[in-house]
C-alpha cells in the first residue's frame, strides 16, 4: 500500500514524500495504543476454571458438570443427592503502559496507572458457531469481581457458570444423560475497570467450556 501510494508522487519534494511515509507508518502502527484514553492497559496472563465439584482443580479447559450426585447420610442410610454447583474461574491479570519509553529511559508506572477491576461479563458461543441464548448456549451474564492490578499482576476469582444456568435450557436437558450428550462452547470473558484517573479499561479472554452430565468425583 505504501509503495503504491508513493508511486503517484513523482515530482513531489523529498520532504513531502518523507512526511507521507511517516504518516502512513504511524497510522499502521499506533491503533492498539489508541484504544481507550488510559495510558495503561490490562494483560491476561492466564485464564482458568474449575468445576464446582472440584473447585481447587483449575485447568485451561472446563468440564462443567450440570448435576453432581453427592453422597449424604439420611438416618442410617447413605444416598446420592443430586446437587448443582457453580463453576469458578480464575484469571491472572497485570497492568502495562502503552508508552514504554525509550532505550535507557524506560517509563516507570506510577500509582495512578494502577487499574481497579470491578466487574466482568461472560458470553457463550457454541463451538459450531450457534449462540442463541437459552437454546444453544446459556444466557450471558454480568458479575462483580474487584481487585487492583499493578505491573506485578494479581489474581481474581469469579463465577464462570452460574448454578441457575444448569437449571435452565439448554443445560437442563443434559441432566441424567450420563455424559452421552455434550454441548461444547467457548466462553468469552471480559473484565472491566478504571485506572486511578477514571479512564475506562477492559480486556477479553476466552476459555473452552464443555457441558455434560459428567461422571461424579469419587
C-alpha positions in Angstrom: 0.0 0.0 0.0 2.8 2.4 0.8 4.7 1.6 -2.4 1.6 2.1 -4.5 0.8 5.5 -3.0 4.4 6.7 -3.3 4.3 5.7 -6.9 1.9 8.6 -7.6 4.2 11.2 -6.0 6.6 11.8 -8.9 7.8 15.3 -8.8 7.0 15.8 -5.1 9.7 17.3 -2.8 11.6 14.6 -0.9 10.5 16.2 2.4 6.8 15.7 1.4 7.4 12.1 0.5 9.1 11.5 3.8 6.3 13.1 5.7 3.7 11.0 3.8 5.7 7.8 4.6 5.9 8.8 8.3 2.1 9.5 8.4 1.2 6.1 6.8 3.6 4.3 9.1 2.1 5.9 12.2 -1.4 5.1 11.1 -0.5 1.4 10.7 1.4 1.0 14.0 -0.5 3.1 16.5 -4.0 1.7 16.5 -3.7 -0.6 19.6 -2.2 2.1 21.8 -5.1 4.5 20.8 -7.7 2.0 22.2 -9.0 4.0 25.2 -7.8 7.1 26.9 -5.9 5.4 29.8 -2.1 5.4 29.5 -2.2 1.8 30.9 -3.9 -1.4 29.8 -4.6 -4.9 31.0 -2.9 -8.2 30.0 -4.4 -11.6 30.7 -1.5 -13.9 31.7 -3.7 -16.9 32.4 -7.4 -17.7 32.4 -8.6 -20.9 34.1 -11.7 -22.5 35.5 -12.6 -25.4 37.8 -15.8 -27.5 38.3 -17.8 -26.6 41.4 -17.5 -30.3 42.4 -13.7 -29.9 42.4 -13.1 -26.2 43.0 -9.4 -26.4 43.5 -8.7 -28.3 40.3 -8.1 -25.5 37.8 -7.5 -26.0 34.1 -7.5 -24.0 30.9 -10.5 -26.1 29.7 -13.6 -26.5 31.9 -15.6 -29.8 32.0 -18.8 -28.3 33.6 -21.0 -30.9 35.3 -24.7 -30.0 35.1 -25.6 -32.2 38.0 -23.4 -33.9 40.7 -24.6 -36.8 42.8 -23.2 -36.2 46.3 -23.2 -38.9 49.0 -25.2 -37.9 52.0 -26.4 -39.9 55.1 -30.1 -39.8 55.9 -30.6 -41.6 59.2 -28.5 -44.7 58.9 -28.7 -44.9 55.1 -26.2 -43.4 52.6 -27.9 -42.0 49.5 -26.9 -40.0 46.4 -28.4 -36.5 46.3 -28.4 -34.6 43.0 -26.6 -31.3 43.6 -26.0 -28.2 41.4 -22.7 -26.4 41.8 -21.5 -23.1 40.4 -18.2 -23.3 38.4 -15.4 -20.9 39.3 -13.0 -19.0 37.2 -9.6 -17.6 38.0 -7.7 -15.0 36.0 -4.2 -13.7 36.3 -4.1 -10.0 35.2 -1.3 -7.4 35.1 -1.0 -3.8 34.0 1.3 -2.4 31.4 2.0 1.0 30.0 1.2 1.9 26.4 4.2 4.2 26.2 7.2 2.1 27.2 9.7 5.0 26.8 13.0 4.6 25.0 16.1 2.6 25.5 17.9 3.9 28.5 14.8 5.9 29.6 12.1 3.3 30.3 8.9 4.7 31.5 8.0 3.5 35.1 4.4 3.2 36.1 3.0 5.3 39.0 0.2 4.5 41.4 -2.2 6.4 39.1 -1.6 3.8 36.4 -3.0 1.0 38.7 -6.2 -0.4 37.2 -9.1 -1.4 39.5 -11.2 -4.1 38.0 -14.8 -4.1 39.4 -17.0 -6.3 37.1 -16.9 -8.8 34.3 -19.2 -10.2 31.5 -19.4 -13.8 30.3 -20.9 -14.8 26.9 -21.0 -18.3 25.5 -20.8 -19.4 21.9 -21.0 -22.9 20.7 -18.0 -24.5 19.0 -20.1 -24.8 15.8 -20.9 -21.1 15.9 -24.5 -21.3 17.1 -25.1 -19.0 20.0 -28.8 -18.3 20.7 -29.1 -17.9 24.5 -31.5 -20.3 26.2 -31.5 -22.5 23.0 -27.9 -23.2 22.0 -26.0 -21.9 25.0 -26.6 -20.5 28.5 -27.6 -16.9 28.8 -24.8 -14.3 29.0 -24.4 -12.5 32.4 -22.6 -9.8 34.3 -20.8 -10.3 37.6 -18.8 -8.4 40.1 -15.1 -9.1 40.9 -12.9 -6.4 42.4 -9.2 -6.1 42.5 -6.5 -3.5 41.9 -4.0 -4.6 39.2 -0.4 -3.2 39.0 2.6 -4.2 36.9 3.4 -7.1 39.2 0.0 -8.6 38.5 -2.8 -10.1 40.6 -5.3 -13.0 40.5 -9.0 -12.6 40.6 -11.6 -15.3 41.2 -15.1 -15.2 39.7 -18.1 -17.3 38.8 -17.9 -18.5 35.2 -21.0 -20.8 35.1 -23.9 -19.9 37.4 -25.9 -22.5 39.2 -29.2 -21.3 37.7 -27.8 -21.8 34.2 -27.6 -25.5 34.9 -31.3 -25.5 35.8 -32.4 -23.7 32.6 -32.4 -24.6 28.9 -30.3 -25.9 27.2 -28.2 -27.3 30.1 -31.2 -28.7 31.9 -31.8 -31.3 29.2 -28.3 -32.8 29.8 -29.2 -33.9 33.3 -29.3 -37.7 33.9 -27.7 -38.1 30.5 -24.6 -39.9 31.8 -22.3 -37.7 29.7 -23.8 -39.1 26.4 -24.5 -35.6 25.1 -22.0 -32.7 25.3 -22.5 -29.1 24.5 -19.1 -27.7 23.6 -18.8 -23.9 24.0 -16.3 -21.1 24.2 -16.8 -18.6 27.0 -15.6 -15.1 26.2 -14.9 -13.3 29.5 -14.4 -9.5 29.5 -13.1 -7.7 32.6 -13.9 -4.0 33.1 -12.1 -1.5 35.2 -10.7 2.0 35.5 -7.3 3.5 36.2 -6.9 5.8 39.2 -7.7 8.9 37.0 -11.1 7.3 36.0 -10.2 6.2 32.5 -12.0 3.0 31.5 -10.0 -0.1 30.6 -11.2 -3.6 29.5 -9.7 -6.9 28.3 -11.2 -10.1 27.0 -10.1 -13.7 27.3 -11.6 -17.0 26.1 -11.8 -20.5 27.5 -13.4 -23.7 26.3 -16.4 -24.9 28.5 -17.8 -28.3 27.8 -21.2 -29.0 29.4 -22.4 -32.6 30.1 -23.7 -34.8 32.9 -20.1 -35.9 33.6 -19.1 -38.7 36.0 -19.2 -37.7 39.6 -16.0 -37.4 41.7 -15.3 -40.3 44.0 
